[in-house]
């Protein structure tokens, strides 16, 4: 799986898919990052959330992990265009299961990232990420979902089917369907604190915390 070929196009693709709603979902709980000291952003992609975090908490130690070097290059350029020095951020171009750190983080975010995995691989990814949080640390999960019933569910399933078909062809996405990460998060010792939905239930953002 590599998003390199999409890196330069991701911003307009995002707008085409959901307009400004993806960014509203992405930043719904941005305030949780304001007082954090050690921040980990995983699957950050083109850097829109990274830029916002740097603005609200310029003194934090920030590590940005993404398997795509080209995505990280785009993220660095976005910081520079926003007047933020990218040298203050540690960038790691590595798949999350290959990421190593002795540091434990008090804030973490996975924005439209967990939907790339399902089954045992999702369990491994969540366990790896939970192991990087310090006790009491916050984890923002923003992603897609299919509402439980009605026209909203039909609409979401159509959108998701098209999206998964495209990304399987374009980047060899391993997941073939959307998996609900909540049971896996709970099994890894996290508890849900806050939740919001967007775009008629197609998008959601949650704040989880690791047990102290």
C-alpha positions in Angstrom: 0.0 0.0 0.0 1.5 3.4 -1.1 -0.2 6.7 -1.3 2.7 8.4 -3.0 1.0 8.7 -6.4 -2.0 10.4 -4.8 -0.1 12.8 -2.5 -0.3 15.8 -4.9 -4.0 15.3 -5.6 -5.3 14.4 -2.2 -6.5 17.9 -1.2 -8.8 18.3 -4.2 -9.9 14.7 -4.0 -10.9 15.3 -0.3 -12.9 18.4 -1.3 -14.6 16.5 -4.1 -15.6 13.7 -1.7 -17.0 15.7 1.2 -16.2 19.4 0.7 -15.1 21.0 4.0 -16.8 18.3 6.1 -13.7 16.1 6.3 -11.7 18.9 7.8 -14.5 19.8 10.2 -14.5 16.2 11.4 -10.7 16.2 11.5 -10.5 19.2 13.8 -13.6 18.6 15.9 -11.5 17.9 19.0 -8.4 19.9 18.2 -8.6 21.5 21.6 -7.5 18.2 23.1 -4.0 18.9 21.7 -3.5 22.4 23.2 -1.8 21.3 26.4 -0.1 18.1 25.2 3.6 17.8 25.4 4.4 14.8 23.2 2.1 14.4 20.2 2.0 11.5 17.7 0.2 11.8 14.4 -0.1 8.6 12.4 -1.2 8.3 8.8 -1.3 12.1 8.7 -1.1 12.3 4.9 -1.1 15.8 3.4 -0.7 17.6 6.8 -3.9 19.5 7.3 -4.3 18.4 10.9 -0.6 18.7 11.5 -0.7 22.4 10.5 -3.6 23.0 12.9 -1.8 21.2 15.8 1.3 23.3 15.2 -0.8 26.5 15.4 -2.6 25.6 18.6 0.4 24.1 20.4 3.7 25.4 19.0 5.7 24.2 21.9 4.8 20.6 21.7 7.2 17.8 20.6 5.4 16.4 17.5 6.2 13.2 15.7 4.4 12.6 12.3 4.4 9.0 10.9 3.2 8.1 7.5 4.2 5.2 5.2 4.3 7.6 2.2 7.4 9.8 1.8 5.6 11.9 -0.8 2.7 12.6 1.6 5.2 13.7 4.2 6.9 16.0 1.6 3.5 17.6 0.9 2.9 18.0 4.6 6.2 19.8 5.1 5.4 22.1 2.2 2.0 22.9 3.7 3.7 23.9 7.0 6.2 26.1 5.2 3.4 27.8 3.2 1.6 28.4 6.5 4.7 30.1 8.0 5.6 27.2 10.3 9.1 25.8 10.4 8.9 22.1 9.6 12.2 21.4 11.3 10.4 21.4 14.6 8.5 18.3 13.6 10.0 14.8 13.5 8.9 13.1 10.3 9.0 9.3 10.0 8.3 7.7 6.6 7.6 4.2 7.8 4.5 1.9 8.1 3.1 2.1 11.7 4.0 -1.5 12.4 7.6 -0.7 11.6 7.7 2.5 13.7 9.9 2.3 16.9 10.0 4.8 19.7 11.1 4.7 23.3 8.9 7.8 23.8 5.4 7.5 25.1 2.9 10.1 23.9 0.2 12.0 25.8 -1.8 12.8 22.6 -2.2 10.8 19.4 -4.4 11.2 16.3 -5.3 8.8 13.5 -7.3 10.7 10.9 -8.9 8.5 8.3 -6.3 5.9 8.9 -7.8 2.9 10.7 -10.2 2.4 7.8 -7.2 1.1 5.8 -7.2 -2.1 7.9 -9.5 -4.9 9.0 -9.4 -8.2 10.9 -6.1 -9.3 12.5 -4.2 -6.4 10.9 -6.5 -3.9 12.5 -6.0 -5.5 15.8 -2.2 -5.4 15.4 -2.2 -1.8 14.4 -4.4 -0.7 17.3 -2.3 -2.7 19.8 0.8 -1.1 18.5 -0.6 2.4 18.7 -2.1 1.8 22.2 1.4 0.7 23.3 2.7 4.1 22.3 0.3 6.0 24.5 1.2 6.9 28.1 -1.4 6.1 30.8 -4.2 8.7 30.6 -3.1 9.7 27.1 -5.8 10.9 24.6 -6.3 9.4 21.2 -8.4 11.1 18.5 -10.0 8.7 15.9 -11.6 10.4 12.9 -13.0 8.2 10.2 -15.9 7.0 8.0 -18.8 4.9 9.1 -22.1 3.6 7.8 -25.1 4.7 9.9 -27.3 1.9 11.3 -30.4 2.3 9.0 -32.4 4.4 6.6 -31.4 6.5 3.6 -28.2 7.6 5.4 -27.0 4.0 5.6 -27.7 3.4 1.9 -26.0 6.7 1.0 -22.9 5.8 3.1 -22.6 2.3 1.8 -22.7 3.6 -1.8 -20.0 6.2 -1.0 -17.8 3.7 0.8 -18.1 1.0 -1.9 -16.9 3.5 -4.5 -14.1 4.8 -2.2 -12.8 1.3 -1.4 -12.9 0.2 -5.0 -10.9 3.3 -6.0 -8.3 3.0 -3.3 -7.8 -0.8 -3.8 -7.0 0.0 -7.5 -5.0 3.1 -6.9 -2.9 2.3 -3.8 -3.5 -1.5 -3.3 -5.4 -0.9 -0.1 -5.4 -4.1 1.8 -8.9 -3.7 3.4 -11.9 -4.6 1.3 -14.5 -3.3 3.7 -14.9 -0.8 6.5 -14.3 -2.3 10.0 -15.5 -0.8 13.2 -12.4 -0.2 15.4 -14.4 0.6 18.6 -14.4 -3.0 20.0 -10.6 -3.3 19.3 -9.9 0.0 21.0 -11.9 -1.0 24.0 -10.1 -4.4 24.1 -6.8 -2.5 24.1 -7.6 -0.7 27.4 -9.1 2.5 26.0 -12.4 4.1 26.9 -14.5 6.5 24.8 -14.8 10.1 26.2 -16.4 12.2 23.4 -18.0 11.7 20.0 -19.4 13.8 17.1 -20.8 12.9 13.7 -20.8 14.8 10.4 -22.1 14.6 6.9 -25.3 12.8 7.8 -23.5 10.2 9.8 -20.9 9.3 7.1 -18.1 10.8 9.2 -17.3 10.7 12.9 -14.7 11.9 15.4 -14.0 10.4 18.8 -11.7 11.0 21.8 -10.5 7.9 23.5 -8.3 7.7 26.6 -5.9 5.0 27.8 -6.6 3.7 31.3 -4.3 5.2 33.9 
